[in-house]
Amino acid sequence: MARPSHPSNLELQALSVLWHEGPSTVAAVHETLPDKKDRAYTTVLSVMQSLERKNLVKRARVGRAHVYEAAYSQEVIVQKATHDFLTNAFGGRLGEALLAILSVGTLTPEEKTKLERELQRHKTMAAKKTAKKVAKKAPAKKAVKKVAKKAPAKKAPAKKAAKAPAKKVAKKAAKKAVKKVAKSAKKAAKKAVKKTVAKKAPAKKAPAKKAAKKAVAKKAPAKKAAKKAAKKAPAKKAAKKAAKKK
């Protein structure tokens, strides 16, 4: 939004009515102008039309009447006017300006409270400004802070150096762990092979035992026949001896 044009003194009076009374007609502004001078209605009408041309007020039609409303807040418009008044009349000396303004009239209790709050705020702002100035005049402190900030950067290589051996140790530990696992896996594999061989061996020997039993079984009748023959042999010898005696 563009900066508003600077109003004249009479235009400022008309605006002050709109700021305090709200949207108003030309007749209401004419009756409420602060200086209470006797002016024609047409004079106030031309003032309101001038404010509209400067885009300082907005006009709306309500029935047959034309109502004017301030387009900017009092703070926005008065700030420049106050600055100009302070510079031109008092050379920028705020204290003198305030004393001069206070001597013109009297303050209500509410206005006094607001003024006291504003003065307290100014005191706080002034204290902050002086603190900033003191901080600017202390280059030694800034130098110390810079050194403190740079110190961690110098210690960084030491941290890196500390991290490097840790990584090596971790790698060695990992390698050892892998080797141990590999050895245990080999041992387990050997044991498994031995067990399988031991289980299969009796199966191979079993047929040999069966064959030996069969051979023994086959030889058994021959032995029995030999025994029978051996038993019959003495009978034959006895028959031969009897034949000889006859």
C-alpha positions in Angstrom: 0.0 0.0 0.0 1.3 3.5 -1.0 2.1 6.0 1.7 -0.9 8.3 2.4 -0.7 12.0 1.6 0.0 14.5 4.3 -3.3 16.2 5.4 -3.6 19.9 6.2 -4.4 21.1 9.7 -8.2 21.3 9.0 -8.1 17.9 7.4 -6.4 16.5 10.5 -9.2 17.9 12.6 -11.8 16.1 10.4 -9.8 12.9 10.6 -9.6 13.2 14.4 -13.4 13.2 14.5 -13.6 10.1 12.4 -11.0 8.3 14.5 -12.8 9.0 17.8 -16.4 9.1 16.7 -16.3 6.4 13.9 -17.8 6.8 10.5 -19.7 10.1 10.3 -21.6 12.4 7.9 -20.4 15.8 6.9 -22.9 17.4 9.3 -21.6 15.3 12.2 -18.0 16.3 11.4 -19.0 20.0 11.0 -20.5 20.0 14.5 -17.6 18.1 16.2 -14.5 19.8 14.8 -12.1 20.3 17.8 -11.3 24.0 17.3 -15.0 24.9 17.5 -14.7 27.7 14.9 -17.7 28.9 13.0 -17.4 27.4 9.5 -19.9 26.9 6.7 -21.2 23.5 6.0 -19.8 23.8 2.4 -16.3 24.3 3.8 -16.4 21.1 5.8 -17.9 19.3 2.7 -14.9 20.5 0.6 -12.5 19.3 3.3 -14.1 15.8 3.2 -14.0 15.7 -0.6 -10.3 16.7 -0.5 -9.6 13.8 2.0 -11.4 11.4 -0.4 -9.3 12.6 -3.3 -6.2 11.9 -1.2 -7.5 8.4 -0.4 -7.4 9.3 3.3 -11.2 8.5 3.8 -13.7 6.2 2.3 -17.2 7.3 1.4 -20.3 5.0 1.5 -23.9 5.9 0.9 -26.3 4.9 3.7 -29.9 5.8 2.6 -29.8 9.4 1.4 -26.7 10.4 3.5 -23.0 10.0 2.6 -20.9 8.5 5.4 -17.1 9.0 5.6 -14.7 6.6 7.3 -11.0 7.0 7.9 -8.9 4.8 5.5 -5.8 4.8 7.9 -5.3 4.5 11.6 -4.4 7.6 13.7 -1.0 6.2 14.4 -0.1 5.9 10.7 -1.2 9.4 9.8 -0.1 11.3 13.0 3.4 9.7 13.1 4.8 11.9 10.3 2.9 15.0 11.5 4.3 14.5 15.0 7.8 14.0 13.8 7.6 17.2 11.7 6.2 19.1 14.6 8.9 17.9 17.0 11.7 18.7 14.5 10.4 22.1 13.4 9.2 23.4 16.7 11.6 21.8 19.3 14.6 20.8 17.2 13.9 17.1 17.9 14.0 17.5 21.8 11.2 15.2 22.9 11.3 16.3 26.6 10.7 19.9 25.7 7.8 19.0 23.4 6.2 16.8 26.1 6.4 19.5 28.7 5.0 22.1 26.3 2.1 19.8 25.4 1.4 19.1 29.1 1.3 22.7 29.9 -1.5 23.3 27.4 -4.1 21.3 29.2 -4.8 18.7 31.9 -4.7 14.9 31.8 -7.5 12.6 32.9 -6.5 9.7 35.3 -6.7 7.2 32.4 -4.4 9.4 30.3 -2.0 9.7 33.2 -1.8 5.9 33.5 -1.2 5.5 29.8 1.5 8.1 29.9 3.2 6.5 32.9 3.2 3.1 31.0 4.7 4.7 27.9 7.4 6.4 30.0 8.3 3.1 31.6 8.5 1.5 28.2 10.9 4.2 27.1 13.1 3.6 30.2 13.3 -0.1 29.3 14.2 0.7 25.7 16.8 3.2 26.8 18.4 0.6 29.1 18.5 -1.9 26.3 20.2 0.6 24.0 22.9 1.4 26.6 23.5 -2.3 27.1 24.0 -2.8 23.4 26.4 0.2 23.3 28.5 -1.3 26.1 28.6 -4.6 24.3 29.9 -2.9 21.2 32.6 -1.2 23.2 33.9 -4.5 24.6 36.1 -5.9 21.7 38.1 -8.0 24.2 35.0 -10.0 25.1 34.2 -10.6 21.5 37.8 -11.7 20.9 37.5 -14.2 23.8 34.3 -15.5 22.3 35.9 -16.0 18.9 38.8 -17.8 20.4 36.4 -20.0 22.3 34.5 -20.8 19.1 37.7 -21.6 17.3 39.0 -23.9 20.1 36.7 -26.8 19.3 37.8 -26.7 15.7 41.4 -27.3 16.8 40.4 -30.2 19.0 38.5 -31.8 16.1 41.6 -33.6 14.7 42.2 -35.2 18.1 38.7 -36.5 18.1 39.2 -37.9 14.6 42.5 -39.5 15.7 40.6 -41.1 18.6 37.9 -42.4 16.3 40.4 -43.9 13.8 42.0 -46.5 16.2 38.5 -47.4 17.4 37.5 -48.3 13.9 40.6 -50.5 13.5 39.9 -52.3 16.7 36.4 -52.9 15.6 37.5 -54.3 12.3 40.0 -56.6 14.0 37.4 -57.8 16.5 35.0 -58.5 13.6 37.6 -60.5 11.7 38.4 -62.6 14.8 34.7 -63.3 15.3 34.4 -64.4 11.7 37.3 -66.8 12.1 35.9 -68.3 15.3 32.6 -68.9 13.6 34.3 -70.5 10.6 36.4 -72.8 12.9 33.3 -73.9 14.9 31.4 -74.5 11.6 34.3 -76.7 10.3 34.4 -78.7 13.5 30.7 -79.2 13.5 30.9 -80.4 9.9 33.6 -82.9 10.7 31.6 -84.3 13.6 28.6 -84.6 11.4 30.6 -86.5 8.8 32.0 -88.9 11.4 28.6 -89.6 12.8 27.2 -90.4 9.3 30.1 -92.7 8.6 29.7 -94.5 11.9 26.0 -95.1 11.3 26.6 -96.5 7.8 29.5 -98.8 8.8 27.3 -101.5 10.6 25.0 -101.6 7.7 27.9 -102.8 5.4 29.2 -105.4 7.9 25.8 -106.9 8.4 25.8 -108.8 5.1 29.2 -110.3 5.9 28.0 -111.7 9.2 25.0 -113.2 7.6 27.2 -114.9 5.0 29.4 -116.3 7.7 26.3 -117.7 9.6 25.1 -119.3 6.3 28.5 -121.0 5.7 28.5 -122.3 9.3 24.9 -123.6 8.8 26.0 -125.3 5.6 29.0 -127.0 7.3 26.9 -128.2 10.2 25.2 -131.2 8.3 28.6 -132.3 7.1 29.9 -132.4 10.7 26.8 -134.3 11.7 27.4 -136.8 8.9 31.0 -137.3 10.0 29.8 -137.9 13.6 27.3 -140.5 12.4 30.0 -142.2 10.3 32.3 -142.2 13.3 29.6 -143.9 15.4 29.1 -146.6 12.7 32.8 -147.3 12.3 33.2 -149.2 15.6 30.2 -151.4 14.6 32.0 -152.4 11.4 35.2 -153.1 13.2 33.4 -155.4 15.7 31.7 -157.3 12.8 35.1 -157.8 11.2 36.6 -159.1 14.5 33.7 -161.5 14.9 34.1 -162.8 11.4 37.8 -163.5 12.0 37.2 -165.4 15.2 34.9 -167.8 13.4 
